[in-house]
Amino acid sequence: MGLLGWVKKLKSIVSDISEQKVVSEVLRRTLKKAKKYEGDPFYEYRKKKIPPEQFEYGMNCFLNRIFEMSGEEVAQKTYEELKNEPGTCKILESTSETDLLGIPVLFGAGSLQTVINAQNRAVERIKIEGE
């Protein structure tokens, strides 16, 4: 399935619910996880100093926006691209920086251009995998 097919499939799935409800559900899962770790849903990853395998909403503001605009698959692929590029995912020691009120972000992603490049590579991967 090409990218266009994937977008149509996603729209048919999401057509019954608003985008805000999708984001709210993902955010709810992050908040639930935060309750286990004294408000930091990413405590276990900070302790290990490694990013998780899967994208999680709230871990990085750039990826949250990609998720909101393009869906979970694009956000996940972009995250994988960022992780594969040395030095782009720096685990933040401080929990004072937040993207969502009360949820500490997990990492900083170098620069906006780095994220844009990773997103472009991710979209190309999705196109190739869908052919």
Backbone bond lengths (Angstrom), bond angles and torsions (degrees), N, CA, C in turn:
res aa  C-N    CA-C-N  psi(-1)  N-CA   C-N-CA  omega(-1)  CA-C   N-CA-C  phi
1 M - - - 1.447 - - 1.521 107.74 -
2 G 1.315 116.74 125.10 1.451 121.11 178.33 1.517 111.49 -73.57
3 L 1.319 115.97 176.71 1.466 121.34 -178.60 1.524 110.81 -59.69
4 L 1.340 116.81 -41.04 1.461 119.87 -179.84 1.523 110.57 -62.14
5 G 1.332 116.38 -41.35 1.464 120.84 177.65 1.509 111.46 -63.46
6 W 1.328 115.84 -39.85 1.467 120.34 179.10 1.519 110.50 -64.97
7 V 1.337 116.52 -42.33 1.467 120.56 179.57 1.527 110.03 -62.74
8 K 1.347 117.19 -43.64 1.470 120.06 178.69 1.526 110.55 -62.17
9 K 1.330 116.47 -41.50 1.461 120.82 178.88 1.523 109.82 -62.20
10 L 1.340 116.67 -46.77 1.458 121.06 179.85 1.523 110.69 -60.73
11 K 1.347 116.70 -43.75 1.467 119.93 -179.52 1.520 111.03 -63.13
12 S 1.341 117.00 -37.14 1.463 118.77 179.65 1.522 110.98 -68.39
13 I 1.321 116.89 -34.57 1.464 120.82 177.88 1.523 110.26 -70.09
14 V 1.332 115.72 -44.55 1.458 121.38 -174.01 1.534 112.06 -83.31
15 S 1.327 117.56 -12.00 1.463 119.20 -175.51 1.528 112.95 -60.65
16 D 1.331 117.15 -27.60 1.459 119.67 -179.10 1.523 113.14 -79.82
17 I 1.314 117.17 -19.90 1.467 120.57 -179.15 1.521 108.68 -129.62
18 S 1.315 115.35 153.58 1.459 118.85 -179.54 1.523 110.55 -76.93
19 E 1.334 116.03 158.80 1.464 120.97 176.84 1.519 110.63 -58.66
20 Q 1.322 116.90 -36.76 1.461 120.76 -179.10 1.516 111.00 -61.59
21 K 1.311 117.64 -36.90 1.461 120.83 178.89 1.525 110.62 -66.80
22 V 1.337 116.86 -37.75 1.462 120.78 178.37 1.522 109.25 -63.69
23 V 1.328 116.87 -48.59 1.467 121.60 178.86 1.528 109.89 -61.77
24 S 1.322 117.09 -42.41 1.461 120.67 -179.86 1.521 111.74 -60.84
25 E 1.323 117.53 -39.99 1.460 121.08 179.26 1.521 111.14 -64.96
26 V 1.323 117.30 -44.05 1.458 121.25 179.40 1.525 109.80 -66.24
27 L 1.315 116.85 -41.95 1.460 121.25 178.09 1.531 110.81 -63.64
28 R 1.312 116.83 -37.88 1.466 121.14 178.62 1.536 110.31 -59.39
29 R 1.348 116.60 -41.47 1.466 120.04 178.13 1.526 111.18 -63.44
30 T 1.337 117.05 -39.89 1.462 120.84 178.91 1.532 110.54 -65.71
31 L 1.326 116.26 -43.01 1.465 120.11 179.12 1.527 111.54 -63.57
32 K 1.320 116.42 -38.94 1.472 120.83 178.41 1.525 110.18 -61.92
33 K 1.329 115.71 -42.16 1.459 120.48 178.56 1.535 110.62 -66.07
34 A 1.322 116.51 -36.23 1.470 120.98 -179.07 1.526 111.47 -62.00
35 K 1.311 117.46 -34.14 1.461 120.95 -178.95 1.527 111.73 -61.56
36 K 1.335 116.85 -29.12 1.462 120.81 -180.00 1.521 112.17 -72.90
37 Y 1.325 117.52 -26.72 1.462 121.30 -172.88 1.524 112.52 -118.92
38 E 1.306 117.48 43.58 1.454 123.12 176.91 1.525 113.29 51.49
39 G 1.312 116.70 41.77 1.455 121.79 175.25 1.509 115.80 94.52
40 D 1.329 118.85 -8.35 1.466 121.64 -179.89 1.526 109.30 -111.44
41 P 1.336 117.78 102.25 1.460 119.85 -177.81 1.534 113.01 -68.23
42 F 1.319 116.49 -12.58 1.466 120.52 -176.07 1.531 112.55 -111.93
43 Y 1.322 115.87 19.45 1.462 121.10 -177.19 1.527 112.06 -53.47
44 E 1.321 116.39 -47.60 1.469 120.01 -176.46 1.529 112.07 -61.42
45 Y 1.326 117.24 -33.09 1.468 120.49 179.78 1.524 111.42 -76.68
46 R 1.334 116.38 -37.18 1.466 119.36 176.05 1.522 110.29 -62.93
47 K 1.319 115.90 -41.55 1.460 120.98 -179.00 1.533 110.73 -62.17
48 K 1.336 116.58 -41.41 1.475 121.46 179.52 1.528 112.04 -81.46
49 K 1.355 116.12 -15.58 1.471 123.20 -177.05 1.530 112.90 60.22
50 I 1.329 115.60 36.09 1.463 120.75 175.08 1.529 109.36 -135.87
51 P 1.329 117.15 142.99 1.464 118.86 176.86 1.531 110.14 -72.75
52 P 1.329 118.02 151.98 1.466 120.61 178.74 1.528 111.91 -68.57
53 E 1.327 116.08 166.27 1.470 120.49 178.97 1.531 111.14 -67.68
54 Q 1.326 116.27 -42.10 1.456 121.43 -174.27 1.524 111.34 -104.33
55 F 1.328 115.42 147.85 1.453 121.52 171.75 1.522 108.66 -62.41
56 E 1.310 116.72 136.99 1.456 121.91 174.40 1.518 108.21 -128.58
57 Y 1.313 116.89 131.13 1.459 121.53 -177.50 1.515 109.89 -60.56
58 G 1.326 117.32 130.27 1.455 122.45 -178.92 1.518 112.59 104.18
59 M 1.349 117.72 -10.88 1.463 119.59 -175.53 1.523 112.60 -78.07
60 N 1.326 118.84 -23.27 1.455 122.17 -178.02 1.529 108.62 -162.36
61 C 1.330 117.24 133.15 1.469 120.08 -174.26 1.522 113.14 -64.72
62 F 1.350 117.87 -37.34 1.467 119.63 178.76 1.529 110.72 -61.94
63 L 1.334 115.73 -45.48 1.466 119.45 -178.27 1.526 111.83 -68.72
64 N 1.333 117.14 -33.21 1.465 119.30 175.21 1.519 110.18 -59.35
65 R 1.338 116.46 -44.75 1.473 120.24 -179.17 1.522 111.21 -65.49
66 I 1.332 116.84 -39.66 1.468 120.28 177.82 1.524 109.41 -62.27
67 F 1.337 116.38 -43.00 1.466 120.78 177.39 1.526 110.65 -59.48
68 E 1.327 116.22 -47.11 1.465 120.86 -177.90 1.527 111.90 -63.96
69 M 1.330 117.01 -37.40 1.468 120.61 -176.29 1.528 113.44 -87.18
70 S 1.348 116.54 -35.92 1.462 119.13 -169.63 1.527 114.80 -122.71
71 G 1.305 117.87 -7.11 1.452 120.29 177.62 1.515 113.72 100.23
72 E 1.328 114.10 170.49 1.458 121.09 -173.38 1.526 112.85 -68.07
73 E 1.329 117.79 -38.11 1.466 119.81 -177.80 1.527 111.42 -62.70
74 V 1.317 117.50 -44.90 1.468 121.05 179.45 1.525 109.94 -65.57
75 A 1.344 117.04 -41.04 1.475 120.00 178.55 1.527 110.37 -62.91
76 Q 1.329 117.37 -42.03 1.465 120.87 179.67 1.529 111.17 -64.30
77 K 1.319 116.50 -45.79 1.473 120.15 -179.59 1.526 110.72 -64.78
78 T 1.337 117.11 -39.15 1.469 120.58 177.77 1.522 109.68 -63.38
79 Y 1.315 116.17 -42.64 1.465 121.14 178.04 1.531 110.41 -59.98
80 E 1.325 117.23 -43.33 1.466 120.73 178.31 1.528 111.21 -61.77
81 E 1.328 116.07 -40.93 1.468 120.14 178.19 1.533 110.73 -63.08
82 L 1.328 117.02 -43.26 1.466 120.63 178.87 1.527 111.10 -62.63
83 K 1.325 116.50 -41.82 1.463 119.98 -179.67 1.530 111.92 -65.13
84 N 1.315 116.44 -31.63 1.471 120.78 -178.75 1.524 113.50 -76.32
85 E 1.335 116.69 -15.98 1.462 120.63 -179.30 1.528 108.79 -97.76
86 P 1.318 118.21 112.97 1.472 121.35 -175.80 1.533 112.69 -55.25
87 G 1.318 115.16 135.83 1.453 120.78 174.89 1.511 116.15 84.24
88 T 1.334 118.63 -1.47 1.463 118.79 -177.38 1.523 113.25 -88.68
89 C 1.323 117.61 -28.12 1.463 121.15 178.92 1.516 108.89 -107.30
90 K 1.311 117.34 96.51 1.462 121.55 179.43 1.522 108.87 -101.02
91 I 1.335 116.44 118.51 1.457 120.88 179.07 1.524 108.64 -64.46
92 L 1.323 116.64 130.01 1.455 121.35 179.86 1.520 109.92 -88.02
93 E 1.311 116.00 127.50 1.463 120.62 178.29 1.524 110.61 -75.94
94 S 1.308 115.66 -37.30 1.463 120.82 -177.74 1.523 110.20 -78.59
95 T 1.307 116.13 139.98 1.463 119.82 174.81 1.528 110.47 -103.87
96 S 1.328 116.72 13.92 1.461 119.11 -178.37 1.525 112.69 -80.42
97 E 1.327 117.63 -23.53 1.462 120.37 178.87 1.522 108.09 -82.87
98 T 1.320 116.30 127.39 1.455 118.63 179.10 1.514 110.61 -132.34
99 D 1.325 114.60 148.08 1.453 120.85 173.36 1.517 108.07 -98.69
100 L 1.310 116.46 -45.05 1.455 122.37 177.35 1.522 107.20 -108.19
101 L 1.295 116.48 135.85 1.451 121.14 -176.72 1.530 110.93 -50.18
102 G 1.311 115.47 119.78 1.450 120.45 176.31 1.516 115.94 85.94
103 I 1.347 118.61 -2.75 1.463 120.50 179.43 1.522 108.45 -116.11
104 P 1.339 117.55 111.23 1.467 119.90 178.85 1.524 110.67 -67.40
105 V 1.317 116.68 136.59 1.462 119.92 177.36 1.525 109.21 -73.55
106 L 1.319 116.77 155.45 1.460 121.27 -177.20 1.514 112.03 -89.09
107 F 1.336 117.53 -43.04 1.454 118.53 -175.96 1.513 112.21 -147.96
108 G 1.315 115.01 161.75 1.453 122.26 171.59 1.521 107.43 -101.80
109 A 1.308 116.90 149.41 1.464 120.09 -173.62 1.519 112.37 -115.93
110 G 1.319 118.26 55.16 1.451 121.26 173.42 1.515 113.34 62.77
111 S 1.319 116.48 -90.48 1.461 121.01 -178.51 1.516 109.64 -146.34
112 L 1.315 115.78 164.45 1.459 120.43 177.82 1.528 110.11 -60.41
113 Q 1.326 118.32 -38.98 1.460 120.99 179.74 1.526 111.36 -62.78
114 T 1.325 116.89 -37.81 1.462 120.93 177.19 1.520 110.07 -61.29
115 V 1.323 116.86 -42.72 1.457 121.05 -179.98 1.529 110.53 -67.32
116 I 1.324 117.19 -42.00 1.465 120.94 178.75 1.525 110.06 -60.94
117 N 1.335 116.85 -43.77 1.471 120.24 178.24 1.523 110.84 -61.66
118 A 1.330 116.35 -42.98 1.469 120.54 179.63 1.526 110.66 -64.78
119 Q 1.328 116.77 -39.65 1.464 119.76 179.04 1.525 110.50 -64.93
120 N 1.329 117.55 -41.50 1.467 120.58 178.43 1.524 111.06 -61.68
121 R 1.349 116.64 -42.56 1.469 119.74 177.26 1.522 110.89 -64.35
122 A 1.331 116.69 -37.92 1.465 121.13 179.64 1.521 111.06 -64.18
123 V 1.321 117.35 -43.98 1.467 120.88 179.44 1.531 109.93 -63.91
124 E 1.328 117.19 -39.75 1.471 120.24 176.92 1.523 110.80 -62.56
125 R 1.339 117.06 -41.14 1.471 121.23 177.46 1.520 110.50 -60.92
126 I 1.323 116.99 -43.21 1.467 120.58 -179.98 1.519 109.95 -62.51
127 K 1.330 117.02 -41.96 1.465 120.78 178.99 1.522 110.35 -61.46
128 I 1.334 117.13 -46.26 1.459 121.90 -177.70 1.533 110.53 -66.06
129 E 1.336 116.86 -44.57 1.458 120.76 179.83 1.515 112.32 -64.82
130 G 1.331 116.72 -28.49 1.457 121.10 -178.63 1.516 114.10 -82.15
131 E 1.314 117.27 -11.85 1.477 119.39 -177.38 1.501 111.85 -80.19
